[in-house]
Amino acid sequence: MTIEQMTKLSEATEIAAANNDIETLKKIYKIVQNETVQNESNPEGSEWFFALITSNQSVAIGFQ
């Protein structure tokens, strides 16, 4: 994932988290998860995503 792509996803995540838009967060998480699996050398993994959402939101998107 390029820096530009990560920046756009981060911005979208912040907006979705602020609006508690769980469906959008699920879609973003799938993108992040797929990127992490495909690019094993990605040191950030999905950690940045979870830093932007609440624990209740992480449970709502199905991460446990």
Buried (B, 14 or more C-beta within 10 A) or exposed (E): BEEEEBEEBBEBBEEBBEEEBBEBBBBBBEBBBEBBEEEEEBEBBBEEBBEBBEEEBBEBBEBE
